[in-house]
Amino acid sequence: MTDAITNPPNSEKLRILAADRTAMGTQLLVEALGKYPHFDVIEAPSIEEQILELAKNQRAQVALLTPPPQSHGQVTFGLVREIRSQIPEIRVIVMLDRSEPALVVQAFRAGAHGIFCRTEPFRLLAKCIECVHAGQVWASSAELHFLLDALADAGHGKFPHLANSPLSARESDVVKCVAEGLTNREIAQRLKLTEHTVKNYLFRIFDKLGVSSRVEVVLYALGNSEARMANSGNGRKAQPGATSRKTGELAAMAARKNGG
């Protein structure tokens, strides 16, 4: 039995640009992903300027990037920003050796759509690519909580990019509360609103930002501008429910549920 997801006949292949930290690593990655019949994998060089040009010329839809050793991700995150700036239609996945909080937060701030830890089973990488291409955010529950912790450390009211957003002042207040991981009930208590009013605010926020989940609202608050245009891929808006952040809601909205 294969883990590959079979596409309908005559469907176009998904074009993936693969750039591992070494030429051999990239070749192995291309070979492994090439076993999925609906993937068209492009082997990228190790030079970042060439990666950017190849992504443009080959019309890649998803880019897999791995930070070089000892770089602390800075070089790769700069490339992510360049790709997001020059080729905004490409979805970017950053592959990390370990899910370190600083690297996870910096990757999403740079504009990554997904984080894939290299300790995960390879079969999940194919699913990660599928989900990210469909407009979803890929991250584990722990990685999403790194984002929440980063936002909490920033303190209340320190989201300067919200000043240029299409949100009203009250909607921005709700976004800040969501970024802290508050439930609808907790938001209502803090802002002295009813839960029904909070839910209405969330529907309007989802619509204005073009997002479909609370996770994408968190990414927006963190400064990942791509979250503004991210959609769930199924044409439906997610319900802005009041599930507690302690139940694993964030991981479910991020498209990974125990690898299933």
C-alpha positions in Angstrom: 0.0 0.0 0.0 1.3 3.5 -0.8 0.9 6.7 1.1 0.5 8.7 -2.0 -2.8 10.4 -2.6 -4.1 9.6 -6.1 -5.4 12.5 -8.1 -8.3 12.2 -10.6 -7.3 11.5 -14.2 -6.0 14.5 -16.2 -5.5 16.6 -13.1 -2.4 18.8 -13.1 0.6 17.8 -11.0 1.5 19.9 -8.0 4.8 21.6 -8.7 7.2 21.5 -5.7 10.5 23.2 -5.4 12.8 21.3 -3.1 15.9 22.9 -1.6 17.6 21.0 1.2 20.8 22.1 2.8 23.1 19.9 0.6 22.9 18.8 -3.0 22.7 15.1 -1.8 19.9 15.9 0.6 18.0 17.7 -2.1 18.4 14.8 -4.5 17.2 12.3 -1.9 14.2 14.6 -1.1 13.4 14.9 -4.8 13.6 11.2 -5.4 11.4 10.4 -2.4 8.7 12.9 -3.2 8.9 11.9 -6.9 7.3 8.6 -5.9 4.0 10.4 -5.5 2.4 10.5 -9.0 0.7 13.8 -8.5 3.9 15.6 -7.5 6.2 17.3 -10.0 9.4 17.9 -7.9 12.0 20.5 -9.0 15.5 20.1 -7.7 16.9 23.4 -6.6 20.6 24.4 -6.1 22.0 25.4 -2.8 22.5 29.0 -3.8 19.6 31.2 -2.6 19.6 33.6 -5.5 19.3 30.7 -7.9 16.5 29.2 -5.8 14.5 32.4 -6.2 15.0 32.5 -9.9 14.2 28.9 -10.3 11.0 29.3 -8.3 10.0 32.1 -10.7 10.9 30.4 -13.9 9.5 27.0 -13.0 6.2 28.4 -11.6 6.5 26.3 -8.4 3.4 26.2 -6.3 5.1 25.0 -3.1 8.6 25.5 -1.9 10.4 23.3 0.7 13.3 25.1 2.3 15.8 23.9 5.0 18.0 26.3 6.9 21.7 25.6 6.5 23.5 24.4 9.6 24.8 27.0 12.0 22.7 29.7 10.3 20.0 29.8 13.0 17.6 30.0 10.1 18.4 33.6 9.3 19.5 33.1 5.7 16.6 30.9 4.9 14.1 33.2 6.6 15.4 36.0 4.4 14.8 33.9 1.3 11.3 33.2 2.6 10.6 36.9 2.8 12.0 37.4 -0.7 9.8 34.6 -2.1 6.7 35.9 -0.4 7.5 39.4 -1.7 8.3 38.5 -5.3 6.2 35.4 -5.8 3.3 35.7 -3.4 1.3 32.8 -4.9 3.9 30.3 -3.8 3.2 28.5 -0.5 6.4 28.0 1.6 7.2 25.2 4.0 10.3 25.4 6.3 11.8 22.1 7.4 13.5 22.2 10.8 15.7 19.7 12.5 14.0 20.5 15.8 10.9 22.6 16.7 12.8 25.3 18.6 10.5 28.1 19.7 12.6 30.9 18.3 13.0 29.2 14.9 9.3 28.4 14.7 8.3 32.0 15.5 10.8 33.5 13.1 9.7 31.2 10.3 6.1 32.2 10.5 7.0 35.9 10.9 9.0 35.6 7.7 5.9 34.3 5.9 6.1 30.5 6.1 2.8 28.7 5.7 4.0 25.5 7.4 6.7 24.1 9.6 7.7 20.5 9.1 10.0 18.9 11.7 12.5 16.4 10.2 11.9 14.0 13.1 8.3 13.4 11.8 7.6 10.4 9.5 8.2 11.1 5.9 4.7 10.2 4.9 3.5 13.3 6.8 5.5 15.5 4.6 3.3 14.6 1.6 0.3 15.5 3.7 1.9 18.7 4.8 2.5 19.7 1.2 -1.1 18.9 0.3 -2.6 20.9 3.2 -0.4 23.9 2.7 -1.1 24.0 -1.0 -4.9 23.9 -0.1 -4.4 27.1 1.9 -4.1 25.6 5.3 -1.5 26.3 8.0 0.7 23.3 9.0 2.0 23.2 12.5 1.9 21.0 15.6 0.1 22.0 18.8 3.4 22.7 20.5 4.5 24.9 17.6 1.3 26.9 17.7 1.7 27.5 21.4 5.2 28.9 20.7 3.4 31.5 18.7 0.9 32.2 21.5 3.8 32.5 24.0 5.6 35.0 21.7 2.5 37.1 21.4 1.9 37.0 25.2 5.5 38.0 25.8 5.0 41.0 23.5 2.4 42.3 26.0 -1.0 43.9 25.3 -1.4 46.5 22.6 2.0 45.9 20.9 0.7 45.0 17.4 1.6 48.1 15.4 0.7 46.5 12.0 -3.0 46.3 13.2 -3.1 50.1 12.7 -3.0 49.6 9.0 -5.5 46.7 8.9 -9.1 46.9 7.7 -10.3 46.1 11.2 -12.1 48.5 13.5 -10.6 49.4 16.9 -12.9 46.9 18.6 -12.2 44.2 16.1 -8.5 44.7 16.7 -9.1 44.3 20.4 -10.7 40.9 19.7 -7.8 39.9 17.5 -5.4 40.7 20.3 -7.4 38.5 22.7 -7.5 35.6 20.2 -3.7 36.0 19.8 -3.4 35.5 23.5 -5.4 32.2 23.2 -8.5 33.4 25.0 -11.8 31.6 24.5 -15.0 33.5 23.4 -16.2 33.6 27.0 -12.8 35.0 28.2 -12.9 37.6 25.4 -16.4 38.6 26.4 -15.4 39.0 30.0 -12.3 41.1 29.2 -14.1 43.4 26.7 -17.4 43.4 28.6 -19.3 42.0 25.7 -21.7 39.1 25.3 -20.4 35.8 23.8 -22.9 36.3 20.9 -21.3 39.7 20.2 -17.8 38.2 20.3 -18.8 35.5 17.8 -20.3 38.2 15.5 -17.0 40.2 15.7 -15.1 37.0 14.8 -17.2 36.4 11.7 -16.5 39.9 10.5 -12.8 39.6 11.3 -12.6 36.3 9.4 -14.3 38.0 6.4 -12.2 41.1 6.4 -8.9 39.3 6.8 -9.9 36.5 4.4 -9.0 33.9 6.9 -10.9 30.8 8.0 -9.6 29.9 11.5 -8.4 31.3 14.7 -4.9 29.9 13.9 -4.7 32.2 10.9 -5.9 35.1 13.1 -3.0 34.3 15.4 -0.5 34.4 12.5 -2.0 37.7 11.3 -1.5 39.2 14.8 2.1 37.8 14.8 2.8 39.8 11.6 2.6 37.1 8.9 0.8 39.1 6.2 0.0 35.9 4.2 -2.5 34.9 6.9 -4.7 37.8 5.7 -5.4 35.9 2.5 -5.2 32.3 3.7 -8.3 30.2 3.0 -9.2 26.8 4.3 -9.3 25.3 0.8 -12.8 23.9 1.2 -14.7 27.1 0.4 -16.3 27.3 3.9 -15.6 29.6 6.8 -14.6 28.0 10.1 -16.9 28.6 13.0 -15.4 30.9 15.5 -16.3 28.7 18.4 -15.5 29.0 22.1 -13.5 25.8 22.6 -10.8 26.2 25.2 -7.2 26.6 24.0 -6.3 23.7 26.4 -8.3 21.1 24.4 -6.0 21.0 21.3 -8.3 23.2 19.1 -5.3 25.0 17.7 -3.7 21.8 16.4 -6.9 20.7 14.8 -7.3 24.0 13.0 -3.8 23.8 11.7 -4.6 20.7 9.6 -2.6 18.1 11.6 -4.5 15.8 13.9 -2.1 13.1 15.3 -0.9 12.5 11.8 -4.4 11.4 10.7 
